[in-house]
Amino acid sequence: MLLSPFGPTLFKSKLPEKYRRALLDEAYQCRDDASPILVGQIEEQLYIYPDEQLMKPFYYGLREYMKEDYNGEFEVKPMWVNFQQAGDWQPVHNHDGDFSFVAYLDVPEGIYDETEAAGSIYFTYGEKQPHSNSILGPVKPEKGDFWIFPAWMNHYVYPFKSGGQRISMSGNIHMCLEGSY
C-alpha cells in the first residue's frame, strides 16, 4: 500500500494590495548589497529594512501557521529583495532561522506565456530518503503571494526569458524563546 509521506506544513497567503505596493516602493529604495550572504545567481540582491507596520501580514500569517502554539516574539533578520531578471536563478538552498518567507512584490506578465517552470519556485522535502522525495512545484508566483515555510526546507527557482523583473522579498524568522533575547 502506498501512503503519502509525512512532510512539513507550508503557509500560503496574499498580501493586501496596500502592503504589496508599500513594500515594492521600499524595495526600490534599497541600496545595501546582500549578495555575500545569498546563493542566488541574481545581479541585484539587496537588504531591505521595512517599517514594522508593513510586516503585519507576515506576523499574522506566522501566527496562523503556528496555530497559536507559540506565544513568544519573533525576530525577522535578515530581510532582502531579489530583483530577478531574465536568465537569473536560485540554486537549491535553504535558510537560517526557524522559518523563512518569500513574498512576490512584482511579477512580469511574460512569465505566464513561458513554460510552467519559468520563474517558478519549487519546495523539496525528503531528498536524503530514497523513494520518499516530495516536491511542491512548479509554483508560478503571482503579485502579492507570500509563503512561510521551515527555514531548513530546500527550495529553488528556475530562470525565465521574458522582460521585466520578478521582485521577491524574503527573510529569516527566528523564534525568540524566553530568556534567549
C-alpha positions in Angstrom: 0.0 0.0 0.0 1.3 3.4 -0.9 0.9 6.2 1.7 1.7 9.8 1.3 4.9 10.6 3.2 4.6 13.0 6.2 6.0 16.4 5.5 6.3 19.9 6.7 3.5 22.4 6.5 3.7 25.4 4.2 1.6 28.5 4.6 0.4 30.5 1.5 -1.5 33.8 1.6 -1.9 37.0 -0.2 -0.5 40.4 0.8 -3.2 43.1 0.9 -2.5 45.4 -2.0 -1.6 48.4 0.1 1.2 46.4 1.8 2.4 45.0 -1.5 2.7 48.4 -3.1 4.3 49.9 0.0 6.9 47.1 0.2 7.6 47.4 -3.5 8.2 51.2 -3.0 10.6 50.4 -0.2 12.3 47.7 -2.3 13.1 50.4 -5.0 14.9 52.5 -2.3 17.2 49.6 -1.2 21.0 50.1 -1.8 22.8 47.7 0.5 24.2 44.6 -1.3 23.0 41.3 0.3 24.7 39.0 -2.3 27.6 38.0 0.0 25.1 36.1 2.2 22.9 34.7 -0.6 23.4 31.9 -3.2 21.2 33.3 -5.9 22.6 33.8 -9.4 21.0 37.2 -9.4 22.6 40.6 -10.2 20.6 42.6 -7.7 20.1 41.2 -4.2 19.6 44.0 -1.7 18.9 44.2 2.1 15.5 45.7 2.9 14.6 47.3 6.2 10.8 47.7 6.1 8.8 49.7 8.6 7.5 47.3 11.3 3.9 48.2 10.3 4.5 46.7 6.9 5.4 43.4 8.5 1.9 42.9 10.0 0.6 40.5 7.3 3.7 38.3 7.8 3.3 38.2 11.6 -0.4 37.5 11.2 0.4 34.7 8.8 3.0 33.3 11.1 0.6 33.1 14.0 -1.9 31.3 11.8 0.8 29.0 10.5 1.9 28.2 14.1 -1.8 27.6 15.1 -1.2 29.7 18.2 1.1 27.0 19.6 3.7 29.8 20.3 3.0 33.0 22.2 6.5 34.4 22.1 8.1 37.1 19.9 9.6 36.7 16.5 12.7 38.4 15.0 13.0 38.6 11.3 16.5 39.1 10.1 18.0 39.5 7.7 15.5 40.5 5.0 16.4 41.0 1.4 14.9 41.7 -2.0 15.8 39.8 -5.2 15.4 41.7 -8.5 15.4 38.6 -10.7 15.7 39.3 -14.5 15.7 37.1 -17.5 18.3 34.3 -17.0 18.7 34.8 -13.3 18.0 31.8 -11.0 18.3 30.4 -7.5 20.0 27.1 -6.9 18.8 24.5 -4.4 19.3 26.1 -0.9 17.7 26.6 2.5 17.9 29.3 5.1 18.9 30.2 8.6 16.5 30.5 11.5 13.3 28.7 12.3 11.1 29.8 9.4 11.5 31.7 6.2 9.2 33.6 4.0 9.1 34.8 0.4 6.7 37.5 -0.9 6.2 38.4 -4.5 6.1 42.1 -4.9 6.1 42.2 -8.7 5.9 39.5 -11.4 6.5 40.1 -15.1 3.4 39.2 -17.1 5.5 37.4 -19.8 6.4 34.5 -17.5 2.8 33.3 -17.8 3.4 32.8 -21.5 6.5 30.7 -20.9 6.9 27.1 -19.7 5.4 26.2 -16.4 8.8 26.2 -14.7 9.8 29.7 -15.9 10.2 31.9 -12.8 8.6 29.3 -10.6 9.6 28.2 -7.1 9.9 24.6 -6.1 9.9 23.3 -2.5 11.5 19.9 -1.8 11.5 17.5 1.1 13.0 14.1 1.9 15.9 14.3 -0.5 18.1 12.1 1.6 15.4 9.4 1.9 15.3 7.2 -1.3 11.8 6.9 -2.8 10.5 9.5 -0.3 11.4 12.7 -2.1 8.4 15.1 -2.3 8.4 18.2 -4.5 5.8 21.0 -4.5 6.2 22.8 -7.7 6.4 24.4 -10.1 4.6 27.2 -8.2 4.2 30.1 -10.6 4.2 33.3 -8.5 1.5 35.9 -8.6 1.8 39.5 -7.4 1.1 39.6 -3.6 1.5 35.9 -3.0 3.6 35.0 0.1 4.7 31.7 1.6 6.0 30.8 5.0 7.9 27.5 5.4 10.5 25.8 7.6 13.9 27.5 7.1 15.6 24.2 6.6 13.3 23.3 3.7 15.2 23.2 0.4 13.8 25.3 -2.4 14.9 26.7 -5.8 13.8 29.0 -8.6 14.0 28.5 -12.3 15.1 31.3 -14.7 12.7 32.9 -17.1 13.2 34.5 -20.5 10.8 37.4 -20.7 11.4 41.1 -20.0 10.7 42.7 -16.7 11.7 41.8 -13.1 10.4 39.2 -10.7 10.8 41.1 -7.4 10.6 39.0 -4.3 11.2 39.8 -0.7 12.5 37.2 1.7 13.6 36.9 5.3 14.5 34.5 8.0 12.3 34.2 11.1 13.7 33.4 14.5 11.6 32.4 17.4 12.6 34.4 20.5 12.4 31.8 23.2 12.0 33.2 26.7 15.4 34.0 28.2 17.2 34.0 24.7 16.8 37.7 23.9 
